[in-house]
Amino acid sequence: MFMQHFPPPPNRVIPKLYDLGLGPLIGRFILLLTTTGRKSGLPRTTPLQYEKIDGAYYVGSARGVQADWFRNLVANPQVEVRVKSQRFCGQAEAVTAPDRIADFLELRLRRHPRIVGMILKRDGLPARPTRADLEAYAQKLAMVIIRMTEAGPSESSANHDQPQAGK
């Protein structure tokens, strides 16, 4: 299988790849979510797989409500997102309702049947899980919906000095 021969880069490498201008390629699958540390107050960036649904970005937390990035955005739902060549500020909505997370899992299964099926199988679910299977599995997960509140600079303008009129 492809993933066995070419594992994804470690999380610490992905922001560097974005910085090198590879956001449009990597951003097809992974966004960078920047939260504010709930204890430190410092920006914390986490690469996450996502789905775009009706203009909002959905990300799942395999560690449920225990993931540091999830706990950070519960404390402060104002986030920054880099995805493809776009950067924006957003409002994060934490979701822990198993039925809503199961809806998200069903959508991911339709869009990415092989990879999501492998993840579910690794976690002990059948190859074709029922709705009841997904809702039971979703009880240990969490999800976040991010809606844009303010557009930021695009990657192309953020990475290059451009003359501005009147300056």
C-alpha positions in Angstrom: 0.0 0.0 0.0 1.2 3.5 -0.8 1.1 4.8 2.8 3.3 1.9 4.0 6.0 2.9 1.5 5.7 6.6 1.8 4.5 7.7 5.3 3.3 11.2 5.7 5.9 13.7 6.9 6.0 14.4 10.7 3.7 17.2 11.9 6.6 19.5 12.6 7.6 19.3 8.9 4.3 20.3 7.4 4.3 24.0 8.4 7.8 24.2 6.9 6.5 22.8 3.6 3.7 25.4 3.7 6.4 28.1 4.3 8.3 26.8 1.2 5.3 27.6 -0.9 3.9 24.0 -1.1 0.6 24.9 0.6 -1.4 24.5 -2.7 -0.2 20.9 -2.9 -0.3 19.9 0.8 -3.4 21.9 1.4 -5.4 19.5 -0.7 -5.4 17.2 2.3 -4.0 19.1 5.3 -4.6 22.5 6.8 -2.7 24.3 9.5 -4.8 25.3 12.5 -3.3 27.9 14.8 -4.9 28.1 18.2 -3.9 30.2 21.3 -2.3 28.1 24.0 -4.8 28.0 26.9 -2.0 28.2 29.5 0.8 30.0 27.7 -1.2 32.4 25.5 1.3 31.6 22.7 0.2 30.6 19.1 0.2 26.8 18.6 0.0 25.4 15.1 -1.3 21.9 14.3 -1.5 20.2 10.9 -4.9 18.4 10.5 -6.8 16.6 7.8 -10.0 18.4 6.9 -13.1 18.4 4.8 -14.7 21.5 3.3 -18.5 21.4 3.6 -20.6 24.3 2.6 -17.8 26.8 2.9 -16.8 25.7 6.4 -13.8 23.5 7.4 -14.4 20.4 9.4 -11.6 18.7 11.3 -11.8 15.6 13.5 -9.9 14.9 16.7 -9.0 11.2 17.1 -7.9 12.0 20.7 -11.3 13.5 21.3 -11.6 16.3 23.8 -8.1 15.4 25.2 -6.2 16.8 22.2 -4.3 19.9 23.2 -5.3 21.8 20.0 -9.0 21.0 20.8 -8.7 22.1 24.4 -7.0 25.3 23.3 -9.8 26.2 20.9 -12.5 25.4 23.5 -10.7 28.0 25.8 -10.5 30.5 22.9 -12.4 29.7 19.7 -10.7 32.4 17.7 -8.3 30.6 15.3 -6.2 31.1 12.3 -6.2 28.7 9.3 -3.8 28.2 6.5 -5.2 26.0 3.7 -3.8 25.7 0.2 -2.8 29.3 -0.6 -5.3 30.9 1.7 -4.9 32.3 5.2 -7.8 33.4 7.3 -9.1 34.0 10.8 -12.0 31.9 11.9 -14.4 31.0 14.7 -14.2 27.4 15.8 -17.3 25.4 17.0 -16.4 22.4 19.1 -18.7 19.4 18.5 -18.9 16.3 20.7 -22.4 15.1 19.8 -22.0 11.5 18.5 -24.7 11.8 15.8 -23.1 14.9 14.3 -19.7 13.2 14.3 -21.2 10.1 12.8 -22.6 12.3 10.0 -19.0 13.6 9.4 -17.6 10.1 9.4 -20.2 9.0 6.8 -19.2 11.9 4.6 -15.5 11.1 4.9 -16.3 7.4 4.1 -18.1 8.5 0.9 -15.3 10.8 -0.1 -12.3 8.7 0.9 -13.5 5.1 1.3 -10.0 3.5 1.3 -8.1 5.6 3.8 -11.0 6.2 6.2 -12.0 2.5 5.9 -8.4 1.6 6.9 -8.5 3.9 9.9 -11.9 2.5 11.1 -10.7 -1.0 10.5 -7.5 -0.3 12.5 -9.8 0.9 15.3 -11.8 -2.3 15.3 -14.8 -1.4 13.2 -16.1 -3.5 10.3 -15.2 -2.7 6.7 -18.7 -1.4 6.2 -19.8 0.1 9.5 -23.4 0.6 10.3 -24.8 3.9 11.5 -24.9 2.4 15.0 -21.2 1.4 14.7 -20.3 4.9 13.7 -22.3 6.6 16.5 -20.7 4.2 19.1 -17.2 5.0 17.7 -18.0 8.7 17.6 -18.5 8.8 21.4 -14.8 8.9 22.0 -14.1 11.5 19.2 -14.6 15.2 18.9 -14.9 17.5 15.8 -14.5 21.2 15.1 -16.2 23.3 12.5 -14.3 26.4 11.5 -16.1 29.3 9.8 -14.1 32.2 8.3 -14.5 35.5 10.1 -11.8 37.5 8.3 -9.7 36.9 5.3 -6.0 37.2 5.7 -3.3 37.6 3.1 -2.9 34.9 0.5 0.3 32.9 0.6 1.6 34.5 -2.6 1.3 38.0 -1.2 2.4 37.0 2.2 5.7 35.5 0.9 6.7 38.4 -1.4 7.3 42.1 -0.8 5.0 44.0 -3.1 5.0 47.7 -3.6 1.8 49.4 -2.3 0.4 52.5 -3.8 0.9 55.7 -1.7 3.8 54.2 0.4 
